[in-house]
Amino acid sequence: MVYVPRPVVVHHPSAYRGPPPWARGRHYGYAGYAPTYVVRDYGPYGLRHPPRGYHWRRSDAGDFLLVAIATGIIADVILGR
């Protein structure tokens, strides 16, 4: 009989755990968050037209944030589209 060792499984901890750090009413600071991109073609994503003074931002995870341009306050969050 040939001895075959059991495979070793190594679990690497994820760099990101838990819910995203943003929530409605919080300040969206650019430091410490994953990269986000301004969404200018919000129609294909099913997003409403942003009010004056706001824009949609999208994270790499697919989350959409409606952020006030002047203050950085998050007005709305749509997670995981």
PyMOL commands that set and color helices and strands:
alter all, ss='L'
color gray80, all
select strands_A, chain A and resi 36-39+54-59+64-68+74-78
alter strands_A, ss='S'
color yellow, strands_A
deselect
rebuild
show_as cartoon
